[in-house]
Amino acid sequence: MALQRNLKSVEILPQDAEKALLVGRVWSNAAEGPCPVVLRDGRVLDVSGFSATMSGLLEIDGIASKLEQATDLPDLGALDDFLTGAAGRLLAPIDLQAIKAAGVTFADSMLERVIEEQAKGDAGRAQDIRAKLAPVLGDSLRGLVAGSEQAAKVKTLLQDMGLWSQYLEVGIGPDAEIFTKAQPMSSVGCGDVVGIHPISQWNNPEPEVVLAVRSDGTIVGATLGNAVNLRGVERRSALLLGKAKDNNASCAIGPFIRLFDDGFSMDDLRKVRVSLLVRGEDGFEMTGESPMEAISRTPENLASQLRNRNHQYPDGAVLFLGTMFAPVKDRRGVGLGFTHEVGDRVEIATPMLGRLVNIVDRTDACPEWTFGTRALFQNLARRGLADKA
């Protein structure tokens, strides 16, 4: 919460915020609970009259046009008042949705995953493996369409060379890696702290575009996410994926979901470039960028592998699309690569979606997650909104 009070709305909103259809959630001091909202002219407007949950709001057919036409929505205050804490606080822009992620969707990060697998969590050893594998795999993977005939040929080639990996299987094979990143209601928002588990000494941010997906599989908009990753844990064994991914405050989403409308489409989303800035209290600084055009599977393909006849999400879902940014800039010593330190400020941004800002702390020092689904419905019932969920 302390970081939110140092942010201003101009720092986190899209460049064309006056035209963007932005929906999200706030904790309103006046309402004494969470409210789904739409942002208009810097004002936070309550849309609980449509639905008291973000899950329900996004299920409404034609919700973008209905919100654009809506008048007389209750005004909860200026966004800046929620960032200072005067009116409440900004929350992650989802509630009941499943929080899912697609892994190994960019060639550069795919290569880094193979390196990590071989290194078994040893950052020093990773440097040597990186030097050996990059010339072999780097050029072969760029521009490769996952699941294509060409990808199958590359798979055969790498198998013959003894270089095949489980990460290459999901990266260029027919089936994407789709996993549960966090539990519904557990994600943190812009301005909150994000957590790294104290058992891991090799930790990274994962800047990603996040799709908002309805229960019928329709993609209705997008936002930004940080799927904080414990590389030192995950690379010890793929069976530790859950421990590496799902921890206290380990998933940040926000600041708002931008709904598709006449001014923002899937074609626009395909062209975004997601930037990363990490600034440490030790003076360390690292930057990077992930162009969506470099993704090896389309967002539609990933969404179809998430939700289909074999797997449904009645409350909708959000889907992290993966990152091509695998930071290797040395921090603790030559050849040791990058790892987070407590106090790092992480900014994930793109002009069309805004900026997601968080500060890194240990998971056991971050505020505990206590407001879950049961608490949400108890709160809505007290406010007479349970039938609007």
C-alpha positions as CSV (number, residue, x, y, z in Angstrom):
1,M,0.0,0.0,0.0
2,A,2.9,2.4,0.7
3,L,4.0,2.3,-3.0
4,Q,0.5,3.2,-4.2
5,R,0.7,6.4,-2.2
6,N,3.8,7.4,-4.2
7,L,2.1,6.8,-7.6
8,K,0.1,9.2,-9.7
9,S,-2.5,8.3,-12.3
10,V,-0.5,9.8,-15.2
11,E,2.3,7.3,-14.4
12,I,0.2,4.2,-14.8
13,L,-2.5,4.9,-17.5
14,P,-2.2,4.3,-21.2
15,Q,-1.0,7.1,-23.4
16,D,-4.5,7.4,-24.9
17,A,-6.3,7.0,-21.6
18,E,-9.0,9.5,-22.6
19,K,-10.1,7.2,-25.4
20,A,-9.4,3.8,-23.7
21,L,-12.2,1.8,-22.2
22,L,-10.6,0.8,-18.9
23,V,-12.2,-1.4,-16.3
24,G,-10.9,-2.6,-13.0
25,R,-11.5,-2.9,-9.2
26,V,-10.9,-0.7,-6.3
27,W,-11.5,-1.0,-2.6
28,S,-13.8,1.9,-1.8
29,N,-13.7,3.3,1.7
30,A,-17.1,4.8,1.1
31,A,-18.7,1.5,-0.1
32,E,-16.7,-0.4,2.5
33,G,-15.7,-3.1,0.0
34,P,-14.5,-3.9,-3.5
35,C,-16.2,-2.4,-6.5
36,P,-15.8,-3.1,-10.2
37,V,-15.2,0.2,-11.9
38,V,-14.8,2.0,-15.2
39,L,-12.3,4.9,-15.5
40,R,-13.6,8.0,-17.2
41,D,-11.8,11.4,-17.3
42,G,-9.7,10.4,-14.4
43,R,-12.7,9.5,-12.3
44,V,-13.5,6.1,-10.8
45,L,-17.1,5.2,-11.6
46,D,-18.9,2.3,-9.9
47,V,-20.4,-0.3,-12.3
48,S,-21.8,-2.6,-9.6
49,G,-25.2,-1.8,-11.1
50,F,-24.2,-4.0,-14.1
51,S,-22.4,-6.6,-11.9
52,A,-20.9,-6.6,-8.5
53,T,-17.9,-8.7,-9.7
54,M,-15.5,-8.3,-12.5
55,S,-16.2,-11.9,-13.5
56,G,-19.8,-11.1,-14.0
57,L,-19.2,-7.8,-15.7
58,L,-17.1,-9.4,-18.4
59,E,-19.7,-12.0,-19.0
60,I,-22.3,-9.4,-20.2
61,D,-22.8,-9.5,-23.9
62,G,-21.7,-6.2,-25.5
63,I,-20.4,-4.9,-22.2
64,A,-17.9,-2.5,-24.0
65,S,-20.7,-0.6,-25.8
66,K,-23.0,-0.7,-22.8
67,L,-20.3,0.9,-20.6
68,E,-19.5,3.5,-23.2
69,Q,-23.2,4.5,-23.3
70,A,-23.8,4.3,-19.5
71,T,-24.6,7.6,-17.8
72,D,-25.2,8.5,-14.1
73,L,-22.7,5.9,-12.8
74,P,-21.9,6.5,-9.1
75,D,-18.6,8.5,-8.8
76,L,-16.3,7.0,-6.2
77,G,-13.7,9.7,-6.6
78,A,-10.5,10.6,-8.6
79,L,-8.1,7.8,-9.4
80,D,-5.4,9.8,-7.7
81,D,-7.4,9.6,-4.5
82,F,-7.3,5.8,-4.6
83,L,-3.6,5.9,-5.2
84,T,-3.0,8.2,-2.2
85,G,-5.3,6.1,-0.1
86,A,-7.7,8.9,0.5
87,A,-10.6,7.2,-1.1
88,G,-9.5,3.6,-0.9
89,R,-7.0,1.6,-2.9
90,L,-6.5,0.1,-6.4
91,L,-6.9,-3.7,-6.6
92,A,-6.0,-6.2,-9.2
93,P,-8.7,-5.9,-12.0
94,I,-10.1,-9.4,-11.6
95,D,-11.8,-11.4,-8.9
96,L,-13.4,-14.8,-9.5
97,Q,-11.6,-15.6,-12.7
98,A,-9.1,-18.5,-12.9
99,I,-5.5,-17.2,-13.2
100,K,-3.7,-19.2,-15.8
101,A,-0.4,-18.8,-17.7
102,A,1.2,-20.0,-20.9
103,G,4.9,-20.9,-20.6
104,V,7.7,-21.0,-23.1
105,T,5.9,-19.0,-25.8
106,F,8.9,-16.9,-27.1
107,A,12.1,-18.3,-28.7
108,D,14.5,-16.3,-26.6
109,S,12.9,-17.3,-23.3
110,M,12.6,-20.8,-24.6
111,L,16.3,-21.1,-25.1
112,E,16.8,-19.8,-21.6
113,R,14.5,-22.4,-20.2
114,V,16.6,-25.1,-21.9
115,I,19.7,-23.6,-20.3
116,E,18.1,-23.5,-16.9
117,E,17.0,-27.1,-17.2
118,Q,20.5,-28.2,-17.8
119,A,21.9,-25.9,-15.1
120,K,19.7,-27.4,-12.4
121,G,19.3,-24.1,-10.6
122,D,23.0,-23.1,-10.7
123,A,23.3,-19.6,-12.2
124,G,27.1,-20.0,-12.7
125,R,26.8,-23.2,-14.6
126,A,24.0,-21.6,-16.7
127,Q,26.5,-19.1,-18.2
128,D,28.7,-21.9,-19.6
129,I,25.7,-23.8,-21.0
130,R,24.3,-20.6,-22.5
131,A,27.5,-20.1,-24.5
132,K,27.4,-23.7,-25.9
133,L,23.7,-23.9,-26.8
134,A,22.9,-20.4,-28.1
135,P,24.7,-20.8,-31.4
136,V,23.0,-24.1,-32.0
137,L,19.4,-23.2,-31.0
138,G,19.1,-19.5,-31.3
139,D,18.9,-19.1,-35.1
140,S,16.9,-22.3,-35.5
141,L,14.1,-21.2,-33.3
142,R,13.4,-17.7,-34.4
143,G,10.4,-17.3,-36.6
144,L,9.4,-21.0,-36.0
145,V,5.7,-21.6,-35.8
146,A,4.8,-23.9,-32.9
147,G,3.2,-27.2,-34.1
148,S,4.2,-26.6,-37.8
149,E,5.9,-29.1,-40.1
150,Q,9.1,-27.1,-39.9
151,A,8.9,-27.3,-36.1
152,A,8.6,-31.1,-36.3
153,K,11.8,-31.2,-38.4
154,V,13.7,-29.0,-35.9
155,K,12.5,-31.4,-33.2
156,T,13.9,-34.4,-35.0
157,L,17.2,-32.5,-35.6
158,L,17.6,-31.6,-31.9
159,Q,16.7,-35.1,-30.8
160,D,19.4,-36.5,-33.1
161,M,21.9,-34.1,-31.5
162,G,20.8,-35.1,-28.0
163,L,19.6,-31.5,-27.2
164,W,15.8,-32.1,-27.0
165,S,14.1,-30.7,-23.9
166,Q,10.7,-30.6,-22.2
167,Y,10.7,-26.8,-22.7
168,L,11.3,-27.2,-26.5
169,E,8.4,-29.7,-26.5
170,V,5.9,-27.2,-25.2
171,G,7.6,-24.3,-27.0
172,I,7.5,-25.6,-30.6
173,G,5.4,-28.8,-30.3
174,P,1.6,-29.0,-30.9
175,D,0.6,-28.5,-27.3
176,A,1.2,-25.4,-25.3
177,E,2.1,-25.3,-21.6
178,I,-0.9,-24.0,-19.8
179,F,-0.7,-24.0,-16.0
180,T,-2.3,-22.4,-13.0
181,K,-0.3,-19.3,-11.9
182,A,-2.3,-18.3,-8.8
183,Q,-5.6,-18.8,-7.1
184,P,-8.7,-16.7,-7.8
185,M,-8.7,-13.5,-5.6
186,S,-5.0,-13.9,-4.8
187,S,-3.4,-11.6,-7.3
188,V,-2.1,-8.2,-6.2
189,G,-2.5,-4.9,-8.1
190,C,-0.5,-2.0,-9.3
191,G,1.4,-0.3,-6.4
192,D,1.4,-3.4,-4.2
193,V,4.4,-5.5,-3.2
194,V,5.3,-8.7,-5.0
195,G,6.9,-11.6,-3.3
196,I,9.9,-13.9,-3.8
197,H,10.1,-17.0,-1.7
198,P,13.1,-17.0,0.7
199,I,14.1,-20.5,-0.3
200,S,15.1,-19.3,-3.8
201,Q,18.3,-17.3,-4.5
202,W,17.6,-17.0,-8.3
203,N,14.5,-14.9,-9.0
204,N,13.1,-13.0,-12.0
205,P,10.3,-10.8,-13.0
206,E,8.2,-12.0,-15.9
207,P,6.6,-9.1,-17.8
208,E,3.6,-10.3,-19.8
209,V,0.5,-9.4,-21.6
210,V,-2.6,-10.9,-19.9
211,L,-5.8,-11.8,-21.8
212,A,-9.2,-11.4,-20.2
213,V,-11.2,-14.4,-21.4
214,R,-15.0,-15.0,-20.9
215,S,-16.4,-18.3,-19.9
216,D,-17.3,-19.1,-23.6
217,G,-13.6,-18.5,-24.6
218,T,-14.2,-15.0,-26.1
219,I,-11.2,-12.7,-25.5
220,V,-12.6,-9.4,-24.4
221,G,-9.6,-7.3,-23.5
222,A,-6.1,-7.3,-22.0
223,T,-3.9,-6.0,-19.2
224,L,-0.4,-6.4,-17.9
225,G,1.0,-8.9,-15.5
226,N,4.1,-9.9,-13.6
227,A,4.3,-13.7,-13.2
228,V,7.2,-13.5,-10.6
229,N,9.3,-16.6,-11.1
230,L,11.6,-18.5,-8.8
231,R,14.1,-19.8,-11.3
232,G,16.2,-21.4,-8.6
233,V,13.3,-23.6,-7.6
234,E,11.7,-24.4,-10.9
235,R,15.0,-25.4,-12.5
236,R,15.7,-27.9,-9.7
237,S,12.8,-30.0,-11.1
238,A,9.8,-29.4,-13.3
239,L,7.7,-31.0,-10.6
240,L,8.4,-27.9,-8.5
241,L,6.5,-25.7,-10.9
242,G,3.6,-25.1,-8.4
243,K,6.0,-24.1,-5.7
244,A,7.9,-21.8,-8.0
245,K,4.8,-20.1,-9.3
246,D,2.0,-20.0,-6.7
247,N,3.2,-18.0,-3.6
248,N,2.0,-15.2,-1.5
249,A,1.9,-12.0,-3.6
250,S,3.7,-13.7,-6.5
251,C,1.2,-12.6,-9.1
252,A,0.6,-9.0,-10.0
253,I,-2.0,-7.9,-12.6
254,G,-3.0,-4.4,-13.7
255,P,-3.5,-1.5,-13.5
256,F,-6.7,-1.9,-15.6
257,I,-8.2,-4.2,-18.2
258,R,-8.5,-2.5,-21.5
259,L,-11.6,-3.8,-23.2
260,F,-11.6,-4.3,-27.0
261,D,-13.7,-1.6,-28.7
262,D,-13.5,0.6,-31.9
263,G,-10.2,2.1,-30.7
264,F,-8.4,-1.1,-29.5
265,S,-8.5,-4.5,-31.1
266,M,-6.6,-7.8,-31.1
267,D,-4.6,-6.6,-34.1
268,D,-3.5,-3.6,-32.0
269,L,-2.6,-6.0,-29.2
270,R,-0.4,-8.1,-31.5
271,K,1.8,-5.1,-32.1
272,V,2.5,-4.0,-28.5
273,R,6.0,-4.0,-27.1
274,V,6.1,-4.7,-23.4
275,S,9.0,-3.0,-21.6
276,L,10.6,-3.9,-18.3
277,L,12.5,-1.6,-15.9
278,V,14.1,-2.9,-12.7
279,R,15.7,-0.4,-10.3
280,G,17.3,-1.7,-7.1
281,E,18.1,0.1,-3.9
282,D,21.7,-1.0,-4.6
283,G,21.8,1.3,-7.7
284,F,21.4,-1.7,-10.0
285,E,19.2,-1.0,-13.1
286,M,18.1,-3.4,-15.8
287,T,15.8,-2.8,-18.9
288,G,14.4,-5.1,-21.5
289,E,11.6,-5.4,-24.0
290,S,9.2,-8.1,-25.3
291,P,7.6,-7.5,-28.7
292,M,4.3,-9.4,-29.0
293,E,5.1,-10.0,-32.7
294,A,7.8,-12.5,-31.6
295,I,5.4,-14.9,-29.9
296,S,5.5,-18.4,-31.3
297,R,1.7,-19.0,-30.9
298,T,-1.1,-16.6,-31.5
299,P,-3.1,-15.3,-28.5
300,E,-6.2,-16.9,-30.0
301,N,-4.4,-20.3,-30.2
302,L,-3.3,-20.1,-26.6
303,A,-6.8,-19.1,-25.5
304,S,-8.3,-22.1,-27.4
305,Q,-5.8,-24.4,-25.7
306,L,-6.9,-22.9,-22.3
307,R,-10.7,-23.1,-22.8
308,N,-12.3,-25.7,-25.0
309,R,-14.7,-28.7,-24.9
310,N,-12.2,-30.5,-22.6
311,H,-11.8,-27.7,-20.1
312,Q,-14.2,-24.9,-19.1
313,Y,-14.0,-21.9,-16.8
314,P,-17.5,-20.8,-15.8
315,D,-16.3,-17.7,-14.0
316,G,-14.0,-16.8,-16.9
317,A,-10.2,-16.7,-16.8
318,V,-7.1,-14.5,-17.4
319,L,-4.2,-15.9,-19.3
320,F,-0.6,-14.7,-19.1
321,L,0.9,-15.0,-22.6
322,G,4.5,-15.6,-21.6
323,T,7.6,-13.4,-22.0
324,M,10.6,-13.4,-24.3
325,F,12.6,-11.5,-21.7
326,A,15.0,-13.8,-19.8
327,P,17.3,-11.4,-17.9
328,V,21.0,-12.4,-17.8
329,K,22.6,-9.1,-16.7
330,D,25.1,-9.9,-13.9
331,R,24.2,-8.6,-10.5
332,R,25.9,-10.5,-7.6
333,G,29.0,-11.3,-9.6
334,V,30.5,-12.0,-13.0
335,G,28.7,-14.8,-14.7
336,L,26.0,-15.1,-12.1
337,G,23.3,-13.4,-14.1
338,F,20.3,-11.5,-12.7
339,T,18.3,-12.1,-9.6
340,H,15.9,-9.9,-7.6
341,E,16.8,-8.2,-4.4
342,V,14.4,-7.0,-1.8
343,G,13.4,-3.4,-2.5
344,D,13.6,-3.7,-6.3
345,R,11.1,-1.5,-8.1
346,V,9.6,-3.3,-11.1
347,E,7.8,-1.4,-13.9
348,I,6.1,-3.3,-16.7
349,A,4.7,-1.0,-19.4
350,T,3.3,-0.5,-22.9
351,P,1.6,2.6,-24.2
352,M,-1.7,0.9,-25.0
353,L,-2.1,-0.8,-21.6
354,G,-0.3,1.5,-19.2
355,R,2.2,0.7,-16.5
356,L,2.2,-2.0,-13.8
357,V,4.5,-0.9,-10.9
358,N,5.4,-3.1,-7.9
359,I,8.1,-3.4,-5.2
360,V,9.8,-6.7,-4.4
361,D,9.8,-8.2,-0.9
362,R,10.0,-11.7,0.6
363,T,6.8,-13.7,0.4
364,D,6.8,-14.0,4.2
365,A,7.1,-10.3,4.6
366,C,4.3,-9.4,2.1
367,P,0.8,-8.9,3.5
368,E,-1.0,-12.2,3.9
369,W,-3.8,-13.0,1.5
370,T,-6.9,-13.0,3.7
371,F,-9.7,-11.7,1.4
372,G,-10.9,-14.7,-0.6
373,T,-14.1,-15.8,-2.4
374,R,-16.0,-16.4,0.9
375,A,-15.0,-13.0,2.2
376,L,-16.1,-11.4,-1.1
377,F,-19.6,-12.8,-1.0
378,Q,-20.0,-12.0,2.7
379,N,-19.1,-8.4,1.9
380,L,-21.4,-8.2,-1.1
381,A,-24.2,-9.7,1.0
382,R,-23.8,-7.1,3.7
383,R,-23.9,-4.4,1.0
384,G,-27.1,-5.9,-0.6
385,L,-25.2,-6.8,-3.8
386,A,-25.0,-10.6,-3.6
387,D,-27.7,-11.0,-6.3
388,K,-25.5,-8.8,-8.6
389,A,-22.5,-11.1,-8.5
